[in-house]
Amino acid sequence: MSARDRLVPVGLWAAWKSKIGRPTSCSMAWRFTNAIFHAGFGVWVYFLASSTSFHHSSLSSRLGLGGGTGIPFAPNWWGVVFPMVTLTMSTYQIHTDTEWRFFKVVGRILAAILTLAACYIHALTIKHAVTPKFWHGFHPKQT
C-alpha cells in the first residue's frame, strides 16, 4: 500500500482503486507546477517585505547600514503576513505532491514563523485599536 493509498479513507477505497475521482498524473503535475510558481512568488514577496522592514528598522542603523529609527505600527503590517501564508501553503503543497521530507520540515518552520508573526501583529493591532490616534489615521485631515 503506497503512502497516497494510506491517505484515502476506508470508505473511499473502492473508488480510489477503480481510479474514479483519482487525480491523474497531469493534474498532479499541474498542482506541483502551481505550487512551485507560488513558492517562487512567496519567496520574492517575502524577501521584499523582509528587506524593506530591515532597512527601516533601528537595527540596521545600529549596524551602520543606513536605515531609520523603526517603522511605526500601521494596519498595513498585515501585508507582511499574507506573502508568508502563500509561501507556507505552497511549501505544504509541494510536500503533498512529492512527499519529500525537506518540504515538510521547511513548511513546519514557516508555519511556526507565520504563527508568531500573526500573533505579534494581532497583539499590536489590539493594543493600538484602543487608542483614538489609531482610528484618526484612517480619515484625511480636514483643513
N, C-alpha and C positions, 0 to 999 in steps of 0.2 A: 504494500500500500504506500503510495507516494505521499509526500508532505501535503500536496494540494488535496488529495483524497481525504486526508485526515481532517481537513478544514470543513468538509461538507457535512452538514447534519445527517444523521442516520436516515431520517425520513425522506431525504432527497437523493439517496444513493442510487436508486433505480434510474432516476432521470439523469444523474451525473454519469453513470456508466453507459447509458444509451446515447450520451452526447447531446441530449436535448437541453438547450439552455446553457451548455458548457461553452466557456469562452474559446474562440478559435485562436490559432496562432497569430493570425492577422490582427485580431482585436487586442491580444496581449502585446504584440509588437507596437501597436498604436499607443497603448497605455504606457509602455516603457518609454517610447519616444516623447510622449506628452510629459511624463514625469521628469525626464532629463531636461526638456525645454524649461519647465517650471523651476527646476532646481537651478539651472543657469540664471534664470531671471531673478530668483530669490537671492542667489549669491551676489549678483550685481547690485541689486537694490539694497541689500543688507550691507554691502561694502560702502555704498554711497552714504547711507544713513549713519553707519558707524564712523566713517572717516570725517563726515561733517560734524557729528556730535563731538568727536575727539578734538577736532580743530578748534571748536568754540569752547571747549572745556577749560577749566582753570588748570588742569593737569598739564595740558600741552604748553601753556605759558610758563609753568614752573619748570618744565623740562627744556625751556629755551627754544621751543619750536613755533613761536608765534602764538596766535590764538587769542582768546578772550578771557573774560572773568567767569564764564559759565553761562549756560542757557537758562533763562527764567522759564518756569513751568508755563505751558500753554496746552490747550486741548489737542493741538496738532502733534503732540508727543505720541499719540496713538498711531500716527503714521509710521512709526518705527516698528510697532508690533505686527502689523499686517504683512510686511515682507518676511518677517520671521515665521509667521504662520504658513505662508506659501512654501518657504524653504523646508520647514519641518514636515508638512504634509507630502511634499514631493519626495522627500527622503524616505518616508514610510511607504510611499507607492513604489519606489524603486526596490525597497526591501521585499514588498509583497510580490512583485513580479520576478525578481531574481533569487530571492531567499538567501542573499549574501549577508552574512553576519555583520560585516562592516557597516552597512547602511542601517541595520537595526540599532547598533551601538551609537552611531552618529545621530540617528533620529531621536534616540532617548536623551542624548546630551543636549540636542537642540530643543527638545520639549522641556527639559529642566530649565534651560536659559529662558525660554519663552514664558514659562510659568512664573519665574522670578521677575522678569521684566513686566509682565502683565500685573502681577500683584503690586509691584512698586508703583506703576503708573496708576493703578486703581487707588492706592493709598494717597498718592499726591492729588489725584482728582477729587477725592472725598475731602481731603484737607483744604484744598483751595475752593471747593464748591460752597463752603460755609461762609466765605468772605464776600462782601459786596463788591470788592475790587475785581474779583474774578468775573462776575456777571456783567459789570460795566464795560469790560473789554470787548464784549460782543456787539456793542452799539457804537456807531461812529460818534465822535464828539460833535456836539452842536455848537456853532459859534453865533 
